[in-house]
Amino acid sequence: MADHIVKISGMRPGAEKDWAVRVIRDQLGLHVSGAKDMVNVVLKGGLVTLEARSNAHAQELAAKLQDLNFDAYVE
């Protein structure tokens, strides 16, 4: 398992789903469909685990997702 994990456990009212797809895609180098699938898991109440390249990158990704009203944290 990677040392730098970001978990997305839910979303709050006003969550910006389309921007979250873009952030995940840009930060992790995924295709749009892969990032969209991850956001859809969260929309359905699931937990998504993302692997970041460093602790700083994980913190940045979690912060960006939190700004978009997603419950994201570094583990």
Residue frames as a rotation matrix with the C-alpha (Angstrom) as fourth column:
MET 1
0.580 0.814 0.000 0.00
0.814 -0.580 0.000 0.00
0.000 0.000 -1.000 0.00
ALA 2
0.037 -0.550 0.835 1.20
0.476 -0.725 -0.498 3.52
0.879 0.415 0.235 -0.75
ASP 3
-0.564 -0.360 -0.743 2.41
0.825 -0.222 -0.519 5.83
0.022 -0.906 0.422 1.97
HIS 4
-0.911 0.197 -0.363 0.36
-0.163 -0.979 -0.124 8.79
-0.380 -0.054 0.923 0.76
ILE 5
-0.637 0.755 0.157 -3.35
0.741 0.543 0.395 7.99
0.213 0.368 -0.905 0.67
VAL 6
-0.841 0.538 0.047 -6.29
-0.537 -0.824 -0.177 10.35
-0.056 -0.175 0.983 0.24
LYS 7
-0.727 0.685 0.053 -9.71
0.680 0.728 -0.083 9.01
-0.095 -0.024 -0.995 1.13
ILE 8
-0.763 0.632 0.139 -12.97
-0.541 -0.741 0.399 10.54
0.355 0.229 0.906 -0.03
SER 9
-0.933 0.347 -0.099 -15.74
0.339 0.746 -0.573 9.41
-0.125 -0.568 -0.814 2.28
GLY 10
0.045 0.999 -0.004 -18.64
0.925 -0.043 -0.377 11.60
-0.377 0.013 -0.926 1.26
MET 11
-0.685 -0.184 0.705 -19.81
0.506 -0.817 0.278 14.99
0.524 0.547 0.652 0.16
ARG 12
-0.588 0.453 -0.670 -21.61
0.467 -0.486 -0.739 17.96
-0.660 -0.748 0.074 1.65
PRO 13
0.544 0.824 0.156 -24.44
0.664 -0.311 -0.680 20.06
-0.512 0.473 -0.717 0.22
GLY 14
0.836 -0.172 -0.521 -23.19
-0.384 -0.862 -0.331 22.12
-0.392 0.477 -0.787 -2.69
ALA 15
0.039 -0.853 0.520 -20.53
0.156 0.519 0.840 19.58
-0.987 0.048 0.154 -3.69
GLU 16
0.380 -0.016 -0.925 -19.10
-0.806 -0.496 -0.323 20.50
-0.453 0.868 -0.201 -7.07
LYS 17
0.573 -0.046 0.818 -19.04
0.076 0.997 0.003 17.10
-0.816 0.060 0.575 -8.75
ASP 18
0.930 -0.196 0.312 -17.79
0.324 0.034 -0.945 18.20
0.175 0.980 0.095 -12.17
TRP 19
0.535 -0.771 0.345 -14.89
-0.699 -0.633 -0.331 20.14
0.474 -0.065 -0.878 -10.62
ALA 20
0.368 -0.380 0.849 -14.03
-0.646 0.552 0.527 17.16
-0.669 -0.742 -0.042 -8.41
VAL 21
0.824 -0.067 0.563 -13.76
0.400 0.772 -0.494 14.99
-0.402 0.632 0.663 -11.54
ARG 22
0.805 -0.514 0.295 -11.41
-0.008 -0.507 -0.862 17.57
0.593 0.692 -0.413 -13.03
VAL 23
0.413 -0.659 0.628 -9.26
-0.909 -0.340 0.241 17.82
0.055 -0.670 -0.740 -9.89
ILE 24
0.491 -0.199 0.848 -8.93
-0.236 0.907 0.350 14.04
-0.838 -0.372 0.398 -9.58
ARG 25
0.883 -0.125 0.453 -8.12
0.464 0.391 -0.795 13.73
-0.078 0.912 0.403 -13.27
ASP 26
0.708 -0.613 0.351 -5.54
-0.267 -0.693 -0.670 16.50
0.654 0.380 -0.654 -13.26
GLN 27
0.379 -0.564 0.734 -3.88
-0.923 -0.166 0.348 15.56
-0.074 -0.809 -0.583 -9.96
LEU 28
0.186 -0.259 0.948 -3.64
-0.336 0.890 0.309 11.82
-0.923 -0.376 0.078 -10.64
GLY 29
-0.615 -0.485 -0.622 -3.31
-0.708 -0.008 0.706 11.74
-0.347 0.875 -0.338 -14.43
LEU 30
-0.511 0.516 0.687 -6.46
0.324 0.856 -0.402 9.67
-0.796 0.017 -0.605 -14.93
HIS 31
-0.827 0.407 0.388 -8.82
0.361 -0.144 0.921 9.60
0.431 0.902 -0.027 -17.88
VAL 32
-0.609 0.674 0.419 -12.06
-0.714 -0.695 0.081 11.52
0.346 -0.249 0.904 -17.44
SER 33
0.267 0.788 -0.555 -14.04
-0.405 0.614 0.677 8.28
0.874 0.044 0.483 -17.24
GLY 34
-0.181 -0.414 -0.892 -11.89
0.612 0.662 -0.432 6.93
0.770 -0.624 0.134 -14.40
ALA 35
-0.981 -0.182 0.069 -12.16
0.077 -0.690 -0.720 10.12
0.178 -0.701 0.691 -12.39
LYS 36
-0.350 0.929 0.118 -15.91
-0.798 -0.362 0.482 10.29
0.491 0.075 0.868 -13.03
ASP 37
0.173 0.364 -0.915 -16.32
0.088 0.920 0.382 6.68
0.981 -0.146 0.128 -11.86
MET 38
-0.649 -0.491 -0.582 -14.59
0.618 0.106 -0.779 7.59
0.444 -0.865 0.234 -8.57
VAL 39
-0.896 0.377 0.236 -16.87
-0.437 -0.843 -0.313 10.57
0.081 -0.383 0.920 -7.98
ASN 40
-0.038 0.932 -0.360 -19.89
-0.640 0.254 0.725 8.39
0.767 0.258 0.587 -8.76
VAL 41
-0.217 -0.107 -0.970 -18.80
0.526 0.825 -0.208 5.90
0.823 -0.555 -0.123 -6.08
VAL 42
-0.959 -0.158 -0.237 -18.81
0.285 -0.514 -0.809 8.74
0.006 -0.843 0.538 -3.55
LEU 43
-0.615 0.787 0.050 -22.21
-0.717 -0.585 0.378 9.94
0.327 0.197 0.924 -4.80
LYS 44
0.191 0.683 -0.705 -23.58
-0.281 0.726 0.627 6.46
0.941 0.078 0.331 -4.06
GLY 45
0.806 0.165 0.568 -22.19
-0.568 -0.056 0.821 6.54
0.167 -0.985 0.049 -0.52
GLY 46
0.806 -0.546 -0.230 -18.99
0.525 0.838 -0.149 4.60
0.274 0.000 0.962 -1.14
LEU 47
0.649 -0.706 -0.283 -15.44
-0.119 -0.461 0.879 5.27
-0.751 -0.537 -0.383 -0.03
VAL 48
0.900 -0.423 0.108 -12.74
0.160 0.088 -0.983 6.10
0.406 0.902 0.147 -2.58
THR 49
0.576 -0.801 -0.162 -9.03
0.250 -0.017 0.968 5.68
-0.778 -0.598 0.190 -1.90
LEU 50
0.948 -0.306 0.087 -6.54
-0.034 -0.368 -0.929 7.65
0.317 0.878 -0.359 -4.01
GLU 51
0.473 -0.866 -0.161 -2.79
0.807 0.353 0.473 7.17
-0.353 -0.353 0.866 -4.10
ALA 52
0.979 -0.186 -0.085 -0.73
-0.202 -0.943 -0.265 10.39
-0.031 0.277 -0.960 -4.15
ARG 53
0.561 -0.821 -0.105 2.94
0.297 0.318 -0.901 10.67
0.773 0.474 0.422 -5.08
SER 54
-0.661 -0.750 -0.033 3.97
0.315 -0.237 -0.919 12.47
0.681 -0.618 0.393 -1.88
ASN 55
-0.335 0.525 -0.782 2.56
0.912 -0.029 -0.410 13.67
-0.238 -0.850 -0.469 1.41
ALA 56
-0.708 0.035 -0.706 2.49
-0.041 -0.999 -0.008 17.26
-0.705 0.023 0.708 0.11
HIS 57
-0.865 0.401 -0.303 0.60
-0.329 0.003 0.944 16.12
0.380 0.916 0.129 -2.98
ALA 58
-0.478 0.702 -0.528 -1.87
0.730 0.652 0.206 14.17
0.488 -0.287 -0.824 -0.82
GLN 59
-0.436 0.274 -0.857 -2.45
0.647 -0.567 -0.510 17.23
-0.625 -0.777 0.070 1.39
GLU 60
-0.840 0.072 -0.537 -3.00
-0.361 -0.814 0.455 19.43
-0.405 0.576 0.710 -1.67
LEU 61
-0.772 0.566 -0.291 -5.44
0.002 0.460 0.888 16.97
0.636 0.684 -0.356 -3.26
ALA 62
-0.372 0.642 -0.671 -7.44
0.919 0.359 -0.165 16.59
0.135 -0.677 -0.723 -0.04
ALA 63
-0.565 0.111 -0.818 -7.59
0.310 -0.890 -0.334 20.37
-0.765 -0.442 0.468 0.42
LYS 64
-0.902 0.225 -0.369 -8.83
-0.432 -0.456 0.778 20.92
0.007 0.861 0.508 -3.13
LEU 65
-0.570 0.720 -0.395 -11.53
0.351 0.649 0.675 18.30
0.743 0.246 -0.623 -2.70
GLN 66
-0.386 0.405 -0.829 -12.55
0.879 -0.111 -0.464 19.79
-0.280 -0.907 -0.313 0.65
ASP 67
-0.791 0.048 -0.610 -12.88
-0.120 -0.990 0.077 23.18
-0.601 0.133 0.788 -1.05
LEU 68
-0.738 0.534 -0.413 -15.33
-0.458 0.052 0.887 21.50
0.495 0.844 0.206 -3.45
ASN 69
-0.028 0.740 0.672 -17.41
-1.000 -0.021 -0.018 20.26
0.000 -0.672 0.741 -0.48
PHE 70
0.464 0.066 -0.883 -16.16
-0.184 0.983 -0.024 16.68
0.867 0.173 0.468 -0.48
ASP 71
0.811 -0.213 0.544 -15.15
-0.527 0.138 0.839 14.89
-0.254 -0.967 0.000 2.72
ALA 72
0.688 -0.670 -0.279 -11.53
0.141 0.501 -0.854 14.12
0.712 0.548 0.439 1.88
TYR 73
0.776 -0.469 0.421 -8.64
-0.584 -0.285 0.760 13.42
-0.237 -0.836 -0.496 4.22
VAL 74
0.067 -0.858 -0.510 -5.09
-0.683 0.333 -0.650 12.11
0.727 0.392 -0.564 4.19
GLU 75
0.960 0.234 0.156 -4.53
-0.276 0.680 0.679 8.80
0.053 -0.695 0.717 5.88
